[in-house]
């Protein structure tokens, strides 16, 4: 029996924009986390972890308190979100 061929990858440009939301609990609370693949919204966000801008096209993380209503969203660099326990946001 020949093995089923993997579907050819059409590449990032052909893939539909996908968002996946998950729930993460950490020492700083419980969060809803959405990983964005990068959308051409034309907006840039400022990462609370490093205070640098996140170009909208860059894949990044949106997080908001799980107990909240989603209005307090923060856009983070993926790496900064992962490292937030070491590098807390300045508020
Ligand atoms: Zn950052």
PDB file of the backbone (N, CA, C, O) and the ligand in Angstrom, with CONECT records:
HET     ZN  A 101       1
ATOM      1  N   UNK A   1       0.838  -1.212   0.000  1.00  0.00           N
ATOM      2  CA  UNK A   1       0.000   0.000   0.000  1.00  0.00           C
ATOM      3  C   UNK A   1       0.863   1.249   0.000  1.00  0.00           C
ATOM      4  O   UNK A   1       1.689   1.431   0.895  1.00  0.00           O
ATOM      5  N   UNK A   2       0.684   2.110  -0.990  1.00  0.00           N
ATOM      6  CA  UNK A   2       1.437   3.375  -0.944  1.00  0.00           C
ATOM      7  C   UNK A   2       0.892   4.266   0.154  1.00  0.00           C
ATOM      8  O   UNK A   2      -0.312   4.297   0.410  1.00  0.00           O
ATOM      9  N   UNK A   3       1.770   4.970   0.783  1.00  0.00           N
ATOM     10  CA  UNK A   3       1.306   5.889   1.834  1.00  0.00           C
ATOM     11  C   UNK A   3       0.632   7.089   1.193  1.00  0.00           C
ATOM     12  O   UNK A   3       0.993   7.539   0.105  1.00  0.00           O
ATOM     13  N   UNK A   4      -0.351   7.580   1.909  1.00  0.00           N
ATOM     14  CA  UNK A   4      -1.064   8.740   1.385  1.00  0.00           C
ATOM     15  C   UNK A   4      -0.128   9.949   1.344  1.00  0.00           C
ATOM     16  O   UNK A   4       0.554  10.263   2.320  1.00  0.00           O
ATOM     17  N   UNK A   5      -0.116  10.603   0.207  1.00  0.00           N
ATOM     18  CA  UNK A   5       0.768  11.756   0.057  1.00  0.00           C
ATOM     19  C   UNK A   5       0.271  12.925   0.903  1.00  0.00           C
ATOM     20  O   UNK A   5      -0.930  13.189   0.964  1.00  0.00           O
ATOM     21  N   UNK A   6       1.174  13.604   1.539  1.00  0.00           N
ATOM     22  CA  UNK A   6       0.733  14.808   2.251  1.00  0.00           C
ATOM     23  C   UNK A   6       0.252  15.859   1.256  1.00  0.00           C
ATOM     24  O   UNK A   6       0.767  15.986   0.145  1.00  0.00           O
ATOM     25  N   UNK A   7      -0.734  16.590   1.691  1.00  0.00           N
ATOM     26  CA  UNK A   7      -1.256  17.637   0.818  1.00  0.00           C
ATOM     27  C   UNK A   7      -0.183  18.708   0.611  1.00  0.00           C
ATOM     28  O   UNK A   7       0.457  19.122   1.577  1.00  0.00           O
ATOM     29  N   UNK A   8       0.022  19.155  -0.605  1.00  0.00           N
ATOM     30  CA  UNK A   8       1.055  20.183  -0.810  1.00  0.00           C
ATOM     31  C   UNK A   8       0.665  21.474  -0.094  1.00  0.00           C
ATOM     32  O   UNK A   8      -0.493  21.891  -0.104  1.00  0.00           O
ATOM     33  N   UNK A   9       1.645  22.075   0.510  1.00  0.00           N
ATOM     34  CA  UNK A   9       1.387  23.308   1.255  1.00  0.00           C
ATOM     35  C   UNK A   9       1.327  24.467   0.268  1.00  0.00           C
ATOM     36  O   UNK A   9       2.299  24.714  -0.446  1.00  0.00           O
ATOM     37  N   UNK A  10       0.214  25.177   0.215  1.00  0.00           N
ATOM     38  CA  UNK A  10       0.101  26.274  -0.748  1.00  0.00           C
ATOM     39  C   UNK A  10       0.915  27.509  -0.344  1.00  0.00           C
ATOM     40  O   UNK A  10       1.038  28.458  -1.118  1.00  0.00           O
ATOM     41  N   UNK A  11       1.467  27.488   0.866  1.00  0.00           N
ATOM     42  CA  UNK A  11       2.266  28.639   1.288  1.00  0.00           C
ATOM     43  C   UNK A  11       1.445  29.622   2.083  1.00  0.00           C
ATOM     44  O   UNK A  11       0.215  29.612   2.036  1.00  0.00           O
ATOM     45  N   UNK A  12       2.133  30.468   2.811  1.00  0.00           N
ATOM     46  CA  UNK A  12       1.437  31.378   3.730  1.00  0.00           C
ATOM     47  C   UNK A  12       0.446  32.300   3.025  1.00  0.00           C
ATOM     48  O   UNK A  12      -0.600  32.625   3.586  1.00  0.00           O
ATOM     49  N   UNK A  13       0.759  32.718   1.820  1.00  0.00           N
ATOM     50  CA  UNK A  13      -0.095  33.681   1.147  1.00  0.00           C
ATOM     51  C   UNK A  13      -1.445  33.078   0.794  1.00  0.00           C
ATOM     52  O   UNK A  13      -2.452  33.784   0.738  1.00  0.00           O
ATOM     53  N   UNK A  14      -1.464  31.782   0.558  1.00  0.00           N
ATOM     54  CA  UNK A  14      -2.701  31.142   0.129  1.00  0.00           C
ATOM     55  C   UNK A  14      -3.535  30.650   1.299  1.00  0.00           C
ATOM     56  O   UNK A  14      -4.705  30.301   1.137  1.00  0.00           O
ATOM     57  N   UNK A  15      -2.934  30.622   2.467  1.00  0.00           N
ATOM     58  CA  UNK A  15      -3.677  30.119   3.611  1.00  0.00           C
ATOM     59  C   UNK A  15      -4.664  31.177   4.102  1.00  0.00           C
ATOM     60  O   UNK A  15      -4.345  32.366   4.114  1.00  0.00           O
ATOM     61  N   UNK A  16      -5.837  30.758   4.497  1.00  0.00           N
ATOM     62  CA  UNK A  16      -6.774  31.728   5.065  1.00  0.00           C
ATOM     63  C   UNK A  16      -6.276  32.207   6.424  1.00  0.00           C
ATOM     64  O   UNK A  16      -5.560  31.499   7.131  1.00  0.00           O
ATOM     65  N   UNK A  17      -6.670  33.408   6.761  1.00  0.00           N
ATOM     66  CA  UNK A  17      -6.316  33.932   8.070  1.00  0.00           C
ATOM     67  C   UNK A  17      -6.960  33.071   9.142  1.00  0.00           C
ATOM     68  O   UNK A  17      -8.169  32.841   9.133  1.00  0.00           O
ATOM     69  N   UNK A  18      -6.152  32.610  10.043  1.00  0.00           N
ATOM     70  CA  UNK A  18      -6.680  31.739  11.090  1.00  0.00           C
ATOM     71  C   UNK A  18      -6.387  32.316  12.450  1.00  0.00           C
ATOM     72  O   UNK A  18      -5.283  32.790  12.720  1.00  0.00           O
ATOM     73  N   UNK A  19      -7.370  32.272  13.287  1.00  0.00           N
ATOM     74  CA  UNK A  19      -7.167  32.672  14.670  1.00  0.00           C
ATOM     75  C   UNK A  19      -7.489  31.474  15.538  1.00  0.00           C
ATOM     76  O   UNK A  19      -8.474  30.769  15.316  1.00  0.00           O
ATOM     77  N   UNK A  20      -6.659  31.261  16.514  1.00  0.00           N
ATOM     78  CA  UNK A  20      -6.985  30.202  17.449  1.00  0.00           C
ATOM     79  C   UNK A  20      -6.951  30.785  18.851  1.00  0.00           C
ATOM     80  O   UNK A  20      -5.982  31.427  19.256  1.00  0.00           O
ATOM     81  N   UNK A  21      -8.018  30.549  19.570  1.00  0.00           N
ATOM     82  CA  UNK A  21      -8.122  31.114  20.906  1.00  0.00           C
ATOM     83  C   UNK A  21      -7.935  30.026  21.934  1.00  0.00           C
ATOM     84  O   UNK A  21      -8.415  28.904  21.771  1.00  0.00           O
ATOM     85  N   UNK A  22      -7.245  30.365  22.974  1.00  0.00           N
ATOM     86  CA  UNK A  22      -7.062  29.383  24.027  1.00  0.00           C
ATOM     87  C   UNK A  22      -7.106  30.081  25.374  1.00  0.00           C
ATOM     88  O   UNK A  22      -7.194  31.305  25.469  1.00  0.00           O
ATOM     89  N   UNK A  23      -7.043  29.277  26.387  1.00  0.00           N
ATOM     90  CA  UNK A  23      -7.130  29.759  27.759  1.00  0.00           C
ATOM     91  C   UNK A  23      -5.818  29.411  28.440  1.00  0.00           C
ATOM     92  O   UNK A  23      -5.355  28.272  28.386  1.00  0.00           O
ATOM     93  N   UNK A  24      -5.229  30.412  29.081  1.00  0.00           N
ATOM     94  CA  UNK A  24      -3.975  30.144  29.770  1.00  0.00           C
ATOM     95  C   UNK A  24      -4.062  30.676  31.193  1.00  0.00           C
ATOM     96  O   UNK A  24      -4.539  31.784  31.437  1.00  0.00           O
ATOM     97  N   UNK A  25      -3.599  29.876  32.104  1.00  0.00           N
ATOM     98  CA  UNK A  25      -3.532  30.303  33.487  1.00  0.00           C
ATOM     99  C   UNK A  25      -2.081  30.420  33.888  1.00  0.00           C
ATOM    100  O   UNK A  25      -1.287  29.502  33.682  1.00  0.00           O
ATOM    101  N   UNK A  26      -1.743  31.562  34.466  1.00  0.00           N
ATOM    102  CA  UNK A  26      -0.366  31.772  34.885  1.00  0.00           C
ATOM    103  C   UNK A  26      -0.352  32.407  36.253  1.00  0.00           C
ATOM    104  O   UNK A  26      -1.404  32.642  36.847  1.00  0.00           O
ATOM    105  N   UNK A  27       0.840  32.689  36.760  1.00  0.00           N
ATOM    106  CA  UNK A  27       0.962  33.318  38.077  1.00  0.00           C
ATOM    107  C   UNK A  27       0.344  34.708  38.108  1.00  0.00           C
ATOM    108  O   UNK A  27       0.046  35.235  39.180  1.00  0.00           O
ATOM    109  N   UNK A  28       0.152  35.300  36.939  1.00  0.00           N
ATOM    110  CA  UNK A  28      -0.434  36.631  36.897  1.00  0.00           C
ATOM    111  C   UNK A  28      -1.920  36.596  36.559  1.00  0.00           C
ATOM    112  O   UNK A  28      -2.507  37.625  36.227  1.00  0.00           O
ATOM    113  N   UNK A  29      -2.523  35.428  36.642  1.00  0.00           N
ATOM    114  CA  UNK A  29      -3.959  35.370  36.438  1.00  0.00           C
ATOM    115  C   UNK A  29      -4.346  34.441  35.316  1.00  0.00           C
ATOM    116  O   UNK A  29      -3.536  33.675  34.793  1.00  0.00           O
ATOM    117  N   UNK A  30      -5.609  34.535  34.966  1.00  0.00           N
ATOM    118  CA  UNK A  30      -6.144  33.677  33.921  1.00  0.00           C
ATOM    119  C   UNK A  30      -6.471  34.531  32.711  1.00  0.00           C
ATOM    120  O   UNK A  30      -7.041  35.616  32.824  1.00  0.00           O
ATOM    121  N   UNK A  31      -6.103  34.025  31.573  1.00  0.00           N
ATOM    122  CA  UNK A  31      -6.178  34.834  30.365  1.00  0.00           C
ATOM    123  C   UNK A  31      -6.829  34.066  29.226  1.00  0.00           C
ATOM    124  O   UNK A  31      -6.663  32.855  29.080  1.00  0.00           O
ATOM    125  N   UNK A  32      -7.559  34.797  28.447  1.00  0.00           N
ATOM    126  CA  UNK A  32      -7.905  34.309  27.124  1.00  0.00           C
ATOM    127  C   UNK A  32      -6.816  34.791  26.177  1.00  0.00           C
ATOM    128  O   UNK A  32      -6.438  35.962  26.185  1.00  0.00           O
ATOM    129  N   UNK A  33      -6.336  33.898  25.389  1.00  0.00           N
ATOM    130  CA  UNK A  33      -5.216  34.210  24.514  1.00  0.00           C
ATOM    131  C   UNK A  33      -5.583  33.855  23.083  1.00  0.00           C
ATOM    132  O   UNK A  33      -6.034  32.747  22.792  1.00  0.00           O
ATOM    133  N   UNK A  34      -5.386  34.795  22.226  1.00  0.00           N
ATOM    134  CA  UNK A  34      -5.637  34.527  20.814  1.00  0.00           C
ATOM    135  C   UNK A  34      -4.350  34.768  20.050  1.00  0.00           C
ATOM    136  O   UNK A  34      -3.721  35.820  20.165  1.00  0.00           O
ATOM    137  N   UNK A  35      -3.981  33.784  19.280  1.00  0.00           N
ATOM    138  CA  UNK A  35      -2.749  33.904  18.499  1.00  0.00           C
ATOM    139  C   UNK A  35      -3.117  34.298  17.089  1.00  0.00           C
ATOM    140  O   UNK A  35      -3.773  33.551  16.362  1.00  0.00           O
ATOM    141  N   UNK A  36      -2.690  35.466  16.725  1.00  0.00           N
ATOM    142  CA  UNK A  36      -3.018  35.982  15.402  1.00  0.00           C
ATOM    143  C   UNK A  36      -1.906  35.634  14.433  1.00  0.00           C
ATOM    144  O   UNK A  36      -0.722  35.718  14.758  1.00  0.00           O
ATOM    145  N   UNK A  37      -2.308  35.248  13.254  1.00  0.00           N
ATOM    146  CA  UNK A  37      -1.307  34.897  12.256  1.00  0.00           C
ATOM    147  C   UNK A  37      -0.776  36.134  11.561  1.00  0.00           C
ATOM    148  O   UNK A  37       0.172  36.064  10.778  1.00  0.00           O
ATOM    149  N   UNK A  38      -1.387  37.252  11.851  1.00  0.00           N
ATOM    150  CA  UNK A  38      -0.938  38.476  11.202  1.00  0.00           C
ATOM    151  C   UNK A  38      -1.946  38.903  10.164  1.00  0.00           C
ATOM    152  O   UNK A  38      -2.175  38.200   9.180  1.00  0.00           O
ATOM    153  N   UNK A  39      -2.540  40.042  10.382  1.00  0.00           N
ATOM    154  CA  UNK A  39      -3.571  40.524   9.463  1.00  0.00           C
ATOM    155  C   UNK A  39      -3.186  41.903   8.966  1.00  0.00           C
ATOM    156  O   UNK A  39      -2.591  42.702   9.689  1.00  0.00           O
ATOM    157  N   UNK A  40      -3.528  42.159   7.748  1.00  0.00           N
ATOM    158  CA  UNK A  40      -3.189  43.452   7.166  1.00  0.00           C
ATOM    159  C   UNK A  40      -4.260  44.472   7.521  1.00  0.00           C
ATOM    160  O   UNK A  40      -4.955  44.989   6.646  1.00  0.00           O
ATOM    161  N   UNK A  41      -4.383  44.750   8.789  1.00  0.00           N
ATOM    162  CA  UNK A  41      -5.379  45.720   9.223  1.00  0.00           C
ATOM    163  C   UNK A  41      -4.847  47.134   9.115  1.00  0.00           C
ATOM    164  O   UNK A  41      -5.604  48.102   9.185  1.00  0.00           O
ATOM    165  N   UNK A  42      -3.538  47.246   8.946  1.00  0.00           N
ATOM    166  CA  UNK A  42      -2.938  48.565   8.876  1.00  0.00           C
ATOM    167  C   UNK A  42      -2.694  49.189  10.226  1.00  0.00           C
ATOM    168  O   UNK A  42      -2.178  50.303  10.314  1.00  0.00           O
ATOM    169  N   UNK A  43      -3.058  48.487  11.279  1.00  0.00           N
ATOM    170  CA  UNK A  43      -2.847  49.033  12.615  1.00  0.00           C
ATOM    171  C   UNK A  43      -1.554  48.492  13.205  1.00  0.00           C
ATOM    172  O   UNK A  43      -1.155  47.358  12.940  1.00  0.00           O
ATOM    173  N   UNK A  44      -0.922  49.314  13.997  1.00  0.00           N
ATOM    174  CA  UNK A  44       0.185  48.797  14.775  1.00  0.00           C
ATOM    175  C   UNK A  44      -0.204  48.900  16.243  1.00  0.00           C
ATOM    176  O   UNK A  44      -0.988  49.764  16.637  1.00  0.00           O
ATOM    177  N   UNK A  45       0.345  48.026  17.021  1.00  0.00           N
ATOM    178  CA  UNK A  45       0.046  47.991  18.442  1.00  0.00           C
ATOM    179  C   UNK A  45       1.339  48.145  19.211  1.00  0.00           C
ATOM    180  O   UNK A  45       2.424  47.884  18.689  1.00  0.00           O
ATOM    181  N   UNK A  46       1.213  48.572  20.463  1.00  0.00           N
ATOM    182  CA  UNK A  46       2.409  48.670  21.280  1.00  0.00           C
ATOM    183  C   UNK A  46       2.388  47.537  22.287  1.00  0.00           C
ATOM    184  O   UNK A  46       1.439  47.371  23.053  1.00  0.00           O
ATOM    185  N   UNK A  47       3.444  46.776  22.264  1.00  0.00           N
ATOM    186  CA  UNK A  47       3.549  45.621  23.142  1.00  0.00           C
ATOM    187  C   UNK A  47       3.810  46.089  24.571  1.00  0.00           C
ATOM    188  O   UNK A  47       4.752  46.846  24.805  1.00  0.00           O
ATOM    189  N   UNK A  48       2.990  45.650  25.534  1.00  0.00           N
ATOM    190  CA  UNK A  48       3.207  46.071  26.919  1.00  0.00           C
ATOM    191  C   UNK A  48       4.437  45.417  27.546  1.00  0.00           C
ATOM    192  O   UNK A  48       4.882  45.824  28.619  1.00  0.00           O
ATOM    193  N   UNK A  49       4.973  44.421  26.886  1.00  0.00           N
ATOM    194  CA  UNK A  49       6.138  43.742  27.433  1.00  0.00           C
ATOM    195  C   UNK A  49       7.423  44.503  27.178  1.00  0.00           C
ATOM    196  O   UNK A  49       8.261  44.641  28.069  1.00  0.00           O
ATOM    197  N   UNK A  50       7.576  44.998  25.956  1.00  0.00           N
ATOM    198  CA  UNK A  50       8.841  45.634  25.598  1.00  0.00           C
ATOM    199  C   UNK A  50       8.649  47.081  25.151  1.00  0.00           C
ATOM    200  O   UNK A  50       9.622  47.773  24.852  1.00  0.00           O
ATOM    201  N   UNK A  51       7.399  47.541  25.104  1.00  0.00           N
ATOM    202  CA  UNK A  51       7.085  48.908  24.703  1.00  0.00           C
ATOM    203  C   UNK A  51       7.476  49.206  23.261  1.00  0.00           C
ATOM    204  O   UNK A  51       7.628  50.366  22.877  1.00  0.00           O
ATOM    205  N   UNK A  52       7.635  48.164  22.477  1.00  0.00           N
ATOM    206  CA  UNK A  52       7.934  48.350  21.066  1.00  0.00           C
ATOM    207  C   UNK A  52       6.663  48.131  20.254  1.00  0.00           C
ATOM    208  O   UNK A  52       5.721  47.481  20.707  1.00  0.00           O
ATOM    209  N   UNK A  53       6.657  48.674  19.074  1.00  0.00           N
ATOM    210  CA  UNK A  53       5.487  48.508  18.230  1.00  0.00           C
ATOM    211  C   UNK A  53       5.455  47.123  17.587  1.00  0.00           C
ATOM    212  O   UNK A  53       6.489  46.524  17.290  1.00  0.00           O
ATOM    213  N   UNK A  54       4.246  46.644  17.386  1.00  0.00           N
ATOM    214  CA  UNK A  54       4.036  45.376  16.690  1.00  0.00           C
ATOM    215  C   UNK A  54       3.378  45.700  15.362  1.00  0.00           C
ATOM    216  O   UNK A  54       2.228  46.138  15.342  1.00  0.00           O
ATOM    217  N   UNK A  55       4.068  45.500  14.263  1.00  0.00           N
ATOM    218  CA  UNK A  55       3.407  45.699  12.973  1.00  0.00           C
ATOM    219  C   UNK A  55       2.246  44.724  12.844  1.00  0.00           C
ATOM    220  O   UNK A  55       2.348  43.565  13.247  1.00  0.00           O
ATOM    221  N   UNK A  56       1.157  45.194  12.289  1.00  0.00           N
ATOM    222  CA  UNK A  56      -0.053  44.369  12.248  1.00  0.00           C
ATOM    223  C   UNK A  56       0.172  43.074  11.485  1.00  0.00           C
ATOM    224  O   UNK A  56      -0.465  42.061  11.774  1.00  0.00           O
ATOM    225  N   UNK A  57       1.061  43.101  10.526  1.00  0.00           N
ATOM    226  CA  UNK A  57       1.265  41.909   9.701  1.00  0.00           C
ATOM    227  C   UNK A  57       2.080  40.841  10.414  1.00  0.00           C
ATOM    228  O   UNK A  57       2.191  39.711   9.937  1.00  0.00           O
ATOM    229  N   UNK A  58       2.649  41.202  11.560  1.00  0.00           N
ATOM    230  CA  UNK A  58       3.479  40.236  12.273  1.00  0.00           C
ATOM    231  C   UNK A  58       2.590  39.328  13.125  1.00  0.00           C
ATOM    232  O   UNK A  58       1.727  39.818  13.854  1.00  0.00           O
ATOM    233  N   UNK A  59       2.792  38.022  13.041  1.00  0.00           N
ATOM    234  CA  UNK A  59       2.034  37.142  13.935  1.00  0.00           C
ATOM    235  C   UNK A  59       2.316  37.512  15.388  1.00  0.00           C
ATOM    236  O   UNK A  59       3.471  37.651  15.792  1.00  0.00           O
ATOM    237  N   UNK A  60       1.261  37.667  16.158  1.00  0.00           N
ATOM    238  CA  UNK A  60       1.454  38.032  17.554  1.00  0.00           C
ATOM    239  C   UNK A  60       0.299  37.503  18.394  1.00  0.00           C
ATOM    240  O   UNK A  60      -0.555  36.759  17.911  1.00  0.00           O
ATOM    241  N   UNK A  61       0.293  37.902  19.652  1.00  0.00           N
ATOM    242  CA  UNK A  61      -0.652  37.347  20.619  1.00  0.00           C
ATOM    243  C   UNK A  61      -1.547  38.465  21.129  1.00  0.00           C
ATOM    244  O   UNK A  61      -1.073  39.564  21.417  1.00  0.00           O
ATOM    245  N   UNK A  62      -2.824  38.188  21.240  1.00  0.00           N
ATOM    246  CA  UNK A  62      -3.737  39.092  21.918  1.00  0.00           C
ATOM    247  C   UNK A  62      -4.210  38.397  23.180  1.00  0.00           C
ATOM    248  O   UNK A  62      -4.643  37.246  23.133  1.00  0.00           O
ATOM    249  N   UNK A  63      -4.129  39.083  24.299  1.00  0.00           N
ATOM    250  CA  UNK A  63      -4.537  38.478  25.558  1.00  0.00           C
ATOM    251  C   UNK A  63      -5.412  39.445  26.327  1.00  0.00           C
ATOM    252  O   UNK A  63      -5.212  40.659  26.284  1.00  0.00           O
ATOM    253  N   UNK A  64      -6.382  38.891  27.029  1.00  0.00           N
ATOM    254  CA  UNK A  64      -7.205  39.698  27.914  1.00  0.00           C
ATOM    255  C   UNK A  64      -7.639  38.833  29.086  1.00  0.00           C
ATOM    256  O   UNK A  64      -7.703  37.608  28.975  1.00  0.00           O
ATOM    257  N   UNK A  65      -7.936  39.472  30.206  1.00  0.00           N
ATOM    258  CA  UNK A  65      -8.273  38.689  31.400  1.00  0.00           C
ATOM    259  C   UNK A  65      -9.473  37.782  31.141  1.00  0.00           C
ATOM    260  O   UNK A  65     -10.460  38.200  30.537  1.00  0.00           O
ATOM    261  N   UNK A  66      -9.376  36.548  31.599  1.00  0.00           N
ATOM    262  CA  UNK A  66     -10.446  35.582  31.355  1.00  0.00           C
ATOM    263  C   UNK A  66     -11.744  36.039  32.001  1.00  0.00           C
ATOM    264  O   UNK A  66     -12.832  35.718  31.523  1.00  0.00           O
ATOM    265  N   UNK A  67     -11.624  36.783  33.081  1.00  0.00           N
ATOM    266  CA  UNK A  67     -12.823  37.239  33.775  1.00  0.00           C
ATOM    267  C   UNK A  67     -13.404  38.479  33.119  1.00  0.00           C
ATOM    268  O   UNK A  67     -14.519  38.887  33.444  1.00  0.00           O
ATOM    269  N   UNK A  68     -12.672  39.073  32.215  1.00  0.00           N
ATOM    270  CA  UNK A  68     -13.124  40.314  31.615  1.00  0.00           C
ATOM    271  C   UNK A  68     -14.030  40.086  30.424  1.00  0.00           C
ATOM    272  O   UNK A  68     -14.365  38.955  30.072  1.00  0.00           O
ATOM    273  N   UNK A  69     -14.411  41.182  29.823  1.00  0.00           N
ATOM    274  CA  UNK A  69     -15.335  41.077  28.705  1.00  0.00           C
ATOM    275  C   UNK A  69     -14.625  41.239  27.368  1.00  0.00           C
ATOM    276  O   UNK A  69     -15.266  41.361  26.325  1.00  0.00           O
ATOM    277  N   UNK A  70     -13.300  41.239  27.409  1.00  0.00           N
ATOM    278  CA  UNK A  70     -12.557  41.329  26.164  1.00  0.00           C
ATOM    279  C   UNK A  70     -12.216  42.749  25.760  1.00  0.00           C
ATOM    280  O   UNK A  70     -11.564  42.974  24.741  1.00  0.00           O
ATOM    281  N   UNK A  71     -12.662  43.718  26.568  1.00  0.00           N
ATOM    282  CA  UNK A  71     -12.357  45.098  26.195  1.00  0.00           C
ATOM    283  C   UNK A  71     -10.930  45.476  26.548  1.00  0.00           C
ATOM    284  O   UNK A  71     -10.346  46.383  25.956  1.00  0.00           O
ATOM    285  N   UNK A  72     -10.386  44.774  27.509  1.00  0.00           N
ATOM    286  CA  UNK A  72      -9.037  45.110  27.970  1.00  0.00           C
ATOM    287  C   UNK A  72      -8.007  44.251  27.251  1.00  0.00           C
ATOM    288  O   UNK A  72      -7.163  43.614  27.882  1.00  0.00           O
ATOM    289  N   UNK A  73      -8.082  44.240  25.961  1.00  0.00           N
ATOM    290  CA  UNK A  73      -7.157  43.422  25.189  1.00  0.00           C
ATOM    291  C   UNK A  73      -5.800  44.074  25.087  1.00  0.00           C
ATOM    292  O   UNK A  73      -5.672  45.295  24.998  1.00  0.00           O
ATOM    293  N   UNK A  74      -4.806  43.239  25.103  1.00  0.00           N
ATOM    294  CA  UNK A  74      -3.442  43.717  24.894  1.00  0.00           C
ATOM    295  C   UNK A  74      -2.810  42.896  23.782  1.00  0.00           C
ATOM    296  O   UNK A  74      -2.974  41.679  23.700  1.00  0.00           O
ATOM    297  N   UNK A  75      -2.102  43.590  22.952  1.00  0.00           N
ATOM    298  CA  UNK A  75      -1.376  42.903  21.880  1.00  0.00           C
ATOM    299  C   UNK A  75       0.081  42.766  22.299  1.00  0.00           C
ATOM    300  O   UNK A  75       0.729  43.743  22.675  1.00  0.00           O
ATOM    301  N   UNK A  76       0.570  41.575  22.230  1.00  0.00           N
ATOM    302  CA  UNK A  76       1.924  41.251  22.668  1.00  0.00           C
ATOM    303  C   UNK A  76       2.696  40.607  21.528  1.00  0.00           C
ATOM    304  O   UNK A  76       2.130  39.914  20.683  1.00  0.00           O
ATOM    305  N   UNK A  77       4.012  40.854  21.523  1.00  0.00           N
ATOM    306  CA  UNK A  77       4.856  39.971  20.723  1.00  0.00           C
ATOM    307  C   UNK A  77       4.748  38.565  21.314  1.00  0.00           C
ATOM    308  O   UNK A  77       4.639  38.404  22.530  1.00  0.00           O
ATOM    309  N   UNK A  78       4.780  37.575  20.468  1.00  0.00           N
ATOM    310  CA  UNK A  78       4.664  36.206  20.960  1.00  0.00           C
ATOM    311  C   UNK A  78       5.737  35.914  22.010  1.00  0.00           C
ATOM    312  O   UNK A  78       5.462  35.302  23.041  1.00  0.00           O
ATOM    313  N   UNK A  79       6.950  36.358  21.733  1.00  0.00           N
ATOM    314  CA  UNK A  79       8.051  36.084  22.662  1.00  0.00           C
ATOM    315  C   UNK A  79       7.867  36.833  23.974  1.00  0.00           C
ATOM    316  O   UNK A  79       8.186  36.320  25.046  1.00  0.00           O
ATOM    317  N   UNK A  80       7.344  38.066  23.875  1.00  0.00           N
ATOM    318  CA  UNK A  80       7.158  38.862  25.092  1.00  0.00           C
ATOM    319  C   UNK A  80       6.057  38.267  25.958  1.00  0.00           C
ATOM    320  O   UNK A  80       6.155  38.266  27.185  1.00  0.00           O
ATOM    321  N   UNK A  81       5.006  37.762  25.315  1.00  0.00           N
ATOM    322  CA  UNK A  81       3.938  37.105  26.074  1.00  0.00           C
ATOM    323  C   UNK A  81       4.497  35.909  26.824  1.00  0.00           C
ATOM    324  O   UNK A  81       4.190  35.699  27.997  1.00  0.00           O
ATOM    325  N   UNK A  82       5.319  35.128  26.140  1.00  0.00           N
ATOM    326  CA  UNK A  82       5.893  33.948  26.779  1.00  0.00           C
ATOM    327  C   UNK A  82       6.811  34.333  27.927  1.00  0.00           C
ATOM    328  O   UNK A  82       6.943  33.601  28.908  1.00  0.00           O
ATOM    329  N   UNK A  83       7.444  35.493  27.792  1.00  0.00           N
ATOM    330  CA  UNK A  83       8.447  35.900  28.778  1.00  0.00           C
ATOM    331  C   UNK A  83       7.880  36.866  29.800  1.00  0.00           C
ATOM    332  O   UNK A  83       8.640  37.457  30.567  1.00  0.00           O
ATOM    333  N   UNK A  84       6.564  37.045  29.836  1.00  0.00           N
ATOM    334  CA  UNK A  84       6.006  38.108  30.666  1.00  0.00           C
ATOM    335  C   UNK A  84       6.211  37.882  32.152  1.00  0.00           C
ATOM    336  O   UNK A  84       6.195  38.831  32.936  1.00  0.00           O
ATOM    337  N   UNK A  85       6.406  36.626  32.547  1.00  0.00           N
ATOM    338  CA  UNK A  85       6.620  36.375  33.962  1.00  0.00           C
ATOM    339  C   UNK A  85       7.951  36.942  34.407  1.00  0.00           C
ATOM    340  O   UNK A  85       8.140  37.298  35.570  1.00  0.00           O
ATOM    341  N   UNK A  86       8.870  37.019  33.458  1.00  0.00           N
ATOM    342  CA  UNK A  86      10.175  37.593  33.790  1.00  0.00           C
ATOM    343  C   UNK A  86      10.181  39.090  33.553  1.00  0.00           C
ATOM    344  O   UNK A  86      10.848  39.846  34.259  1.00  0.00           O
ATOM    345  N   UNK A  87       9.423  39.505  32.544  1.00  0.00           N
ATOM    346  CA  UNK A  87       9.442  40.913  32.197  1.00  0.00           C
ATOM    347  C   UNK A  87       8.012  41.455  32.292  1.00  0.00           C
ATOM    348  O   UNK A  87       7.265  41.434  31.313  1.00  0.00           O
ATOM    349  N   UNK A  88       7.654  41.927  33.446  1.00  0.00           N
ATOM    350  CA  UNK A  88       6.290  42.364  33.666  1.00  0.00           C
ATOM    351  C   UNK A  88       6.019  43.667  32.941  1.00  0.00           C
ATOM    352  O   UNK A  88       6.923  44.485  32.774  1.00  0.00           O
ATOM    353  N   UNK A  89       4.782  43.867  32.507  1.00  0.00           N
ATOM    354  CA  UNK A  89       4.454  45.149  31.871  1.00  0.00           C
ATOM    355  C   UNK A  89       4.539  46.280  32.855  1.00  0.00           C
ATOM    356  O   UNK A  89       4.197  46.136  34.028  1.00  0.00           O
ATOM    357  N   UNK A  90       4.997  47.401  32.367  1.00  0.00           N
ATOM    358  CA  UNK A  90       4.985  48.624  33.186  1.00  0.00           C
ATOM    359  C   UNK A  90       3.599  49.228  33.084  1.00  0.00           C
ATOM    360  O   UNK A  90       3.088  49.457  31.987  1.00  0.00           O
ATOM    361  N   UNK A  91       3.007  49.478  34.207  1.00  0.00           N
ATOM    362  CA  UNK A  91       1.657  50.029  34.135  1.00  0.00           C
ATOM    363  C   UNK A  91       1.591  51.369  34.850  1.00  0.00           C
ATOM    364  O   UNK A  91       0.529  51.991  34.898  1.00  0.00           O
TER     365      UNK A  91
HETATM  366 ZN    ZN A 101       7.264  42.976  22.808  1.00  0.00          ZN
END
